[in-house]
Amino acid sequence: MTSAAELREMNDEQLEFALKEAQQDLFRLRFQASTEKLDAPSNLRKLRREIARIKTIAHERQLGAVSSEQPSA
């Protein structure tokens, strides 16, 4: 699991790759949970939170890019 500070240091491509990887891991864990072969159920919660962190940072960057493009009145 990565912290928000580590995620902020990544560039956009790395952040997108981390998001895809975390989503794939979450899919695998959900599949394991449905077949009752999940060792640590807490990993589901951790991955969901990591995905939320990644999406939040990506959204912050998007808002920062939009606000820097708009001229101030």
C-alpha positions as CSV (number, residue, x, y, z in Angstrom):
1,M,0.0,0.0,0.0
2,T,1.3,3.4,-0.9
3,S,0.8,6.6,1.1
4,A,-0.6,9.8,-0.3
5,A,2.8,11.5,-0.3
6,E,4.3,8.7,-2.4
7,L,1.4,8.9,-4.8
8,R,1.8,12.7,-5.2
9,E,5.4,12.2,-6.2
10,M,4.3,10.0,-9.2
11,N,3.7,11.5,-12.6
12,D,0.4,11.1,-14.3
13,E,1.3,7.9,-16.2
14,Q,2.6,6.2,-13.1
15,L,-0.5,7.2,-11.2
16,E,-2.7,5.8,-14.0
17,F,-0.8,2.5,-14.0
18,A,-1.1,2.3,-10.1
19,L,-4.8,2.8,-10.5
20,K,-5.2,0.0,-13.1
21,E,-3.1,-2.3,-11.0
22,A,-5.0,-1.7,-7.8
23,Q,-8.4,-2.2,-9.6
24,Q,-7.2,-5.5,-11.0
25,D,-6.0,-6.6,-7.6
26,L,-9.4,-5.6,-6.1
27,F,-11.2,-7.6,-8.8
28,R,-9.1,-10.7,-7.9
29,L,-9.8,-10.2,-4.2
30,R,-13.5,-9.9,-4.8
31,F,-13.4,-13.1,-6.9
32,Q,-11.6,-14.9,-4.1
33,A,-14.1,-13.5,-1.5
34,S,-17.0,-14.8,-3.5
35,T,-15.5,-18.3,-3.7
36,E,-14.6,-18.1,0.1
37,K,-10.9,-18.5,-0.5
38,L,-9.9,-15.0,0.8
39,D,-7.2,-15.1,3.4
40,A,-7.3,-11.5,4.7
41,P,-10.7,-9.7,4.2
42,S,-9.1,-6.5,5.4
43,N,-7.2,-6.3,2.1
44,L,-10.5,-5.4,0.3
45,R,-10.9,-2.3,2.5
46,K,-7.2,-1.3,2.0
47,L,-7.4,-1.6,-1.7
48,R,-10.6,0.4,-2.0
49,R,-9.0,3.1,0.1
50,E,-5.9,3.1,-2.1
51,I,-8.0,3.4,-5.2
52,A,-9.9,6.3,-3.6
53,R,-6.5,8.0,-2.8
54,I,-5.3,7.6,-6.3
55,K,-8.5,9.0,-7.8
56,T,-8.5,11.9,-5.4
57,I,-4.9,12.9,-6.3
58,A,-5.7,12.6,-10.0
59,H,-8.8,14.8,-9.5
60,E,-6.8,17.4,-7.6
61,R,-4.3,17.5,-10.5
62,Q,-7.1,17.9,-13.0
63,L,-8.7,20.8,-11.0
64,G,-5.2,22.4,-10.7
65,A,-4.7,22.2,-14.5
66,V,-8.2,23.7,-15.1
67,S,-7.8,26.5,-12.7
68,S,-4.4,27.4,-14.1
69,E,-5.8,27.6,-17.6
70,Q,-8.7,29.9,-16.7
71,P,-7.7,33.6,-16.5
72,S,-8.6,35.3,-13.3
73,A,-11.1,38.2,-13.4
